[in-house]
Amino acid sequence: MTTVVNPNLITDLQKFGATDINACFSCGNCTAICPLTDDDALFPRKLIRLAQVGLTDDLVGSKELWTCYGCGVCTTRCPQSADPGEFMGTARRYAIAHYDKSGIARAMYTRPVISSAIVIGAAAFFALFFAAIRGEQSRDSLALFDFIPYSVIHTTGIVLMVVVALFSLLGVGLLARNIARRDGVTREALFGSKQAWARTGRALWYALGIESLGQKRYRDDCHDDEPVEPLYRRRWLIHALTIWGFLGLLLATTLDYGMDVLGIKATGTPVPIWYPVRLLGTVAGLALMYGVTWFMVRRWQANRECNDDSKPSDWLFLVLLWVTGLTGFMIEAALYAAPVPAWGYWVFLVHVAIAMELVLFLPFTKFAHAMYRPVSLFFYGLARQKDSQPVG
């Protein structure tokens, strides 16, 4: 197979960050001290070397890119101050842009002015769109779907999700194909026999259950010999609460819609705070806000090596999540307030507009790691299996 060398790869990567990578002398110290590296996933040195010799396809097709959780230990102890932790983050941004064929992700990461214009423009578009079709503001109760019709929100959301799904499936498919080719994983190896199906099932459970939901390696291995932080500040827990909170809100929304379809409860019907779906959404929202707030505090204080050079694109995802969560709780407060606050309607408009924008930017921002990491962990789970033994 022909090997294509890109002599401008390092220069291109530097547009996404990693300005110090030329200082790397390939000593391998970063790989030696990384608590997550093993025979099935060697990084960061291996990936830095791929970049230095211009092997773009090998770099963006490496599952190792997404098995790194950015703890920053490698950067702290790099004898050349080459910042390998930032390189890993940069390479992930580059991979997201590589798998987005529209060019939007590249602009979001490398053109701050254009990125800002896209973000502001999208927010303004959704806000003005919903404002243009708004209805009456009831004073008897907070009738949110009289203000912005539920059918309009639902239809807009479906259209957005279809568009985003097309971009997302293309990116995920390309990543999976590239990793499979690089690791020699064939269709036969995945589905050719009962043993193959069993290995595939175990790898899938490892990727989605043990790692994505359970955060096992992040929790157990992603640390060094520094003093252990209090539980409430540990990075794995902050990350886990953000994931669990987001998924909990998604589940609550899905259940609410399902009950509407089944005729159990119409969407928008007032219910007490302890109503099961409302309670699930409230608890999940608190988990999400806790996690996202801590992530923002860490980046603001730059008290971690991996956060010292936060990019606007990194902030975008966090800010959109945080504003969505905050406006959600403001709406919940308005629902139980008396008399009915007029501001509740306008907060609802902002909430819906930002939520739509968050969905829209899924394939083009840091949010995309929610798609690419599980795929890479699936292949890592396959690689870990020896003699058909379970992983995890």
N, C-alpha and C positions, 0 to 999 in steps of 0.2 A: 504494500500500500504506500502511495506517495506521501511523503512528509512535507508539509508546507511550513516554511519558516517565515515569520513576520519580523523583520529587523526593527520595526518601529513599535513593537509591543510595549517595551518599557516606557517609551515616550508617551504612548497612548494611555497606559496605566497611570502615569503621573497626573494626567488630567482628572483622574478620579480620586487622587490622593497618593499615598506611598511615595512622597518626594525624597525620602532618604534611602530608598532601596539600593541605589548604586553603591552604598557603603558596605553592602553585604559581601563578605569574603568566603561565603559557603563553609564556615567552620562547623556548622551543624549543632551548635550549642542550643539553639532554639528548639530543635527537634528532640534533643537529648533531655531537656528539662520539661517539655510539655507533658502535663499529666494525662492527656488524652491520646497521645500518639501511640501507635502500636504497629505490628507487622502488616495489618490490614488497612492502616490509614497513617501514612507518614507525612508529617507537615510540621512547621512551615517550610523548612529548607528545600524540600523536594519541589514545592510549588514555586518558590522564589527562583529556583534553578530553571524551571520550565519557562518562566517569564524572561529570564536573562538570555536564554538561547532562542527566544521567539516562537515557542510552540503554543500558539493560541488555542488550537483545538484541544490539546492535552490539558491546558490550564482550565479552560471553561468546562471541560468534560471530566474534571476530577471530583469524585465524591468527597474527597478530603476537604474541599473548600467549605463544605457545609457541616462537617463534623467538628469544626472549631466553634467554640462558643465565645471567643473574644475575651478571655480572662485577663490578658495583658502580661502574663508571667514572662513570656518570651521577650517582649519588648523591654521589660524592667531589667532583664539580665543579659541583654545582647551586648557583647563586648565592643561592637563597632557602632552602637547606637543606630542601627539600620531600621529599627522599628518594624520587626516582622509582624507584630500584631496588627499594625495599621495596614501592612501589605495584605494580610488576609482579608481585612474588611474591604480594602480597595478592590481586591480580586473578586470579591462577591458582588460589589457594585458593578464591576466590569462585566461579570457573567450575566447579571440581570439585564444590563443594556444589550449584551450580545444576543440574548434569547428574545429580546423584544425587537421585532423587525420593523416596527413603526418609527423608531428613532426617538420616541417620546422619552423613554428612560434615559437615554444618553443625554438628551437636553436637560432633563431634570437633575442629572448628576454633574454635568460639566458646564452648564450655562446658567449661572445663578439668576441673571436678569430674566432670561426666558422662562426659567423654572418659576420664578415669582409671578411672572405674568400669567403662566398657565394656572397656577394655584388660585390667584386672585380672580382670574377670568372665570374659572370653573365655579368658584364659590358665588360670584356675582350672577352668573348665568342661572344657577339653580335657585338662588334666592329670588331673583327677579321673575323667574318662571312661576314659582309658587305664589309669589306676591300678586302676580297678574291674574291668577285664577282664584284668588282667595274669596271666601264667602263671608257670611255674617259672624259676628262675635257675640254669642249668647251670654247673657248676664245671669241666667238661671243656673247654669252649670258650665264647666269648661268643655264645651262641645268641639273638640279639636277637629273632628272630621267634617263638621259643618264649615269650619274655617278653611281647611284644605281638604278637599274630597279624598276619601280613602281610595277610591278607584283610580284617581290620578297618581297618588303615591305608589300604589301597587303596580300599575302599568309602567310607570317610569322606572321603578326598581327592577321589574322583569326585563325591560329593554336593556338597562344598564348591565344586569347580570349576564345576559346573553352575549353582549359585546365583550365584557370582561372575560367571560368563560372562553370565548374563542381565542383571545390573546393568551390567556393562562394555559389552556390546553396545548397550544402551539409551543409555548416555552417549556412546559413540563415534558411534552413529548420529545422535543429536541434534546433536553438534558438527559432524559432516560435513555434515549438512543445513543448519545455520546458516551455516557458512563458504561452502558452495556458493551459497546464496541471496545472501549478502552480496557474493560475488565474481562472481556471474553465471555460475557453472559449471553447465551443464546435462548431462543424461544423453547428449544428442546430442554434446556437446563431448567427452565421455569415451569413448563407445563407438559413435559414429555413423558412423565410417569407418575405413579402415586408418590414415589419418594420426592420427585421434583415438586409436585403440588404441595407436599408437606413442608419442604424447605421454603417454598415461596410463602406459604401461610405463616410460618414461623418468622420469616423476615418481615412480613407485613405487620404482624403483631409487635415485633420488636420496634419497628419504625414508628408506628402510630400509638401503640399502647405503652410500651416500656419507656421509650425515649420522648416522643412528642408530648404525651400526656403525663407520664410518670417522671420525666426528667432524670432518669437514673444516673447516667454518666455525668451529667451536669451537676447533679446533687452529690454523688459519691466521689467523683474523680477530679472535677474541674476546680482544683484549688492547689495551693502550694504550702510551704511551711510557715506562712505568715499566720499571726494569731487569727483564730476563727471569729468571724463577726457574730453578733447576736442574730438569732434566727430571723427576726423581722427585717433584717437588712441583708440577708444572704441573697446573692444574685440569682441562684436557682429558684428560690421561693418567689422572688419578685417576678421573674420570668414566668414561672408556673401560674401564679395568680393572674397575671395578664392573660395568659392563654385560657385558663379555666373561666375567667370572667367573660372573655369574649365569646367562648363557646356556650357558656351558660345563657348569655343574652340572645345568642342565635337560637338556642333551644327554646327559650321562653317565647321569642317572636314566632317560631315555627309552631309551637303548641297553641298559641293564641290564634294564629291563622287557621290551624286545623280545627279548633273548636268552632270557629266561625263557619267553616265549610260544612261541618257536621251539624250545625244548628244548635250547638250547646251554649255558646255565648257569642253575641255579635261583637266584632272588634270595636273598641271604643266604649263599650258598656262600663259604667262606673262600678268598681269592685273595691272591697276593703283591702288594706295593705297586706293582710294575712292570706288573701286568696292565693292558692298555690302557684299559679303562673306569675302573678304580680310579685309574690315573695321570692320566687326563683330569680326573676329579673332584678329585684332590688339587691339581693345577696351577690349575684353575679356582677352587677354594676359596681358594688363596693369593692369587690376583688379586683376588677379591672382598673378602677380609679386608684386603688392603693398601688398596684403594680406600675401603672403608667406614671403616676406622680413620683414614685421613687426613681424610676428610670430618668425622668426629667431632672430631678434633683442631682442625681449622680453626674449627669452630663453638664449641668450648670456649674457644679462645683469642680468638675474635672478631677475628681479624686481617685480616678483609675487611669492607668496608662492607656487603656483601650478607648477612653473617652476624651483624651486630651485634644484630639483634633476632630471633633464632631463636625459633620458636614450639614449644611442646610437641609439636604435630603433626608438625613437621619432625624432631624428635628421635625420635619414635616409629618411623618407618620405618627410620631408621639403626640404632636400638637392636635392633629385631627382626631386621634383617639380620645385625648383628654377633653377636648371641647365637646365631642359627641357625648361622652359620659357626663360631663358637667351639666350640659343642657338637658340631658335625660333626667337627672335628679331635680333640676329646677322645674321641669314639667311635672314630675311626681309631686313636688311640694305644692305647685299651683293647683293640682287636681284636688287636694284635700284642704285648700285654703278657703276661707270665707271672709268677706265676699269674694266672688270670682275675680281674680286679678287679670286685667287686660293684657299685662305683659306676658302672661302665660301663652297666649296665642302667638306672639311674635318670637318667643323663645322656641316654640314648637316649629315655626318656620325655619329658624336658624338650625335647629337640631336636624330636621329632615334634609336641608340643603347640605350640611356638613357630612351627614351620614352617606348621602348620595356621592359626594366627592370622595369620601374614604373608599367606597366600593370601586369607584371609577379608577382610582390610582393603584389598585391592588397589584397589577402586573408591572408597574413602573417605578415603584419605590421600595423602601426597606420592607414593606408589607409582603413583598414577593417571597421573602425567605420562608413564609408560612407554607408556600407551595414547594419550593425547591429543597428545603431541608429534609422533609419526610421522604422525598424521592431518593435523596442521597443516603439517608439512613437505611432505607430499604436495601440498597445495594451493599451498604456496609454490613447489614445484618446477614446478607447472603455470604459475604466474604468471611464473616466470623465463623460460619458453620463448618465444622470439620467432621467428616464421617457421619453427616446427617444428624449431628447432635444439636439440640435446641440452643438458641441464643438467649442472652439476657440473664 
